Amino acid sequence: MSTQTLVPSATRPARNGLPRRARRAALVVHIVAAGIWLGLEVALGALVLAALLADSPTSEAAFLQAIEVVAVGPMIAAGALTLASGVVLGLGTKWGLVRYRWVAVKLVLNVVLLVLVLLALRPGAEEVAQAGRDLAAGRVEEAGPGELYMPPIVSLIALSFVTTISVTKPWGRLRRTEPVTTS
């Protein structure tokens, strides 16, 4: 009897690294984290729209302050978890990190979106939340979400694109470069 038959299939390493249970767990984490990120972008868009359409300074102030709560911490966490689980899947499965074009595109877009959240959205959300606090305290008569209507639009398009290529897996492998030989 071979030793391979003694190892349960769920813990046996896959052809390219991760055991089946670990691969499935990483895939579930990846899908859930990406879904949470997508949901947070929808929530951010809804809060921006609600702030634009608010009929009283009190409700506008509440929506503006809520933007910071949704846009900063949870979005960074969801984006980082999506990135980390994607890297684990890339390194531990046949798809690799940069073996296939669609995986490389997903990796690049994840990093770009996460950097945009950190460097562009976070400061904007903090500024808008402060404007909401100033509005609620009566220090200003007018506030608004400013340019924060753009991030959810851009992110929703990008995340929808990433989801689509995750399902369709277009484009195939990246070219392998042949070693240069000198004669």
N, C-alpha and C positions, 0 to 999 in steps of 0.2 A: 504494500500500500504506500503510495507516495505521500510525502509530507504536505503537499499542496492540498490534498483532500481533507487533511485534518484541520486546516485553517478555515474558519467560517468565511463565507464569501463577503460578508459585510465588512470584515476587517482586513481582508486580503488587499494588498496594494493594487490600484488600478494600473493599467499598462503604462501610464505616464506619471505615476507618483502618488497621489492621494488615495487612501483607502476609500471605498465606496461611501461609507457613512460620513467620513470627513468631507468628501466632495459634495455630497448631498447637503450636509449642514452648511458648508460655505456657500453653496448655491442658494439655499433658502435665506441665509443672512443677506446675501447680495441682493436678491429680489425684494425682500422686505425693506431693506435700507433704501434701495432705489425708489420703491413705492412710497416710503415715508418722505423722501426728498421731493418727489413729484407732488405729493399731497401738501407739503409745506409751501411749495411754490404756488399752488392753487390757493391756499389760505392767504398767502402774501398778496396775491392778486386781488382776492376778495376784500381784504382789509384796505388796500389802496383804493379800490373802487368805492368801498363804503365811506372812506374818508372824503373822497371827492364829491360824493352825493349826500353827505351828511346834512341834515336840516337844522342842526343846532351846534353851537360851539362845544357843548359838553360831549355830544356823541362824536364829533370830529376829533376832539382831544383824546377820547378813549380809543378810537380806531388808530390814531397816530401813535399812541403809546404801545398799543398791542403789536404794531409792526415790528418793533425792536424785539419783543418777546419771541415772535415767530421767526424772524429773519436771521437772528444771530446765532444763538447757542444751538438750537435744534437742527438748523440747516447745516451748520458746520459739522455737527456730530453725524448727521445722516450722510453728508457728502464724504466725510472721512471714513465712515464704516463701509460705504459703497466702494470707495477706492481700495481700502485694505482687503475687503473680501474679494474684490476683482483681481487684485494682485495675487492673492492666495490661489484663486481659481486659475489664473493665467500660468502661474508657476507649477501648479499641481495637476494640470490636465493637458490633453493633447493640443489644446488651442494655443497655449503659450501666451506670453505677453506681447510679443511683436512678430509672431509667426504668421498671423493672418491679418489682413488689412482692417477688417471690421473690429477686431480686438484692439489693434493699435489705435484706431479712431476713437473707440470707447475710452481707452486709457487717457488719450490726450484731452478729449472733451471733459472727462471727469476732473482731471487736474486743472484745466482752464476754468471750469465752472467753480471749483472749490477755491481757487485763487481769487476769482472775481467776488465770491461771497466774502472772503477775508479782507480783500483790499478795497473793494468798491462798495459792496452792499452794507457791510458792517458800519463803516463811518456814516453813510447816508442814513441808515436806520437809526443810529444814535442821534443824529442831527434832527431827524423827523420826530423822534420820541421826545427830544428836548423841546421842540416846538409845540408838541402836544401838551407837555407839562406846563409850558409858559402860557399856552392858551387856556388850560384848565385853571391856572392861578390868576388869570386876568392880566398878565403882563403884556400880552399882545392881543390884538383883536382878530387877527387873521393868521392862519397857518395852512398847511396842506402837505401832501406827500411829495411835493417837488417832482423830481425826476424818477421817483421810485416806481413809476408805472412800467418802466422799461425792463428791469431785471426779471420780473415774473414772465414777461412775454418772451424774452430771449431764452431764459432757462426752460420754460415749458416747451418751446420749439426744439431746443437742443436735447432735452431729456426724452421727448417723444421720438426724435430721430434716433437716439441711442437705443431706446426700447425697440424700435423697428428693426434696426440692424442686428440687435441681439436675437431677434426671432428669425429674420430672413438670412442672416449670415452671408451677405453678398461679398463679391470681389475676389475671394480666394486668397491664396498665400502671397506673402511678400516675396519678392525675388531673392533668391539666394545668390550671394556673390561668390564667384569662383575665385580660389586663391590665385594670386598673380605669381606666375612662374617666370623666372628669367633664364634664358638659355645662354 
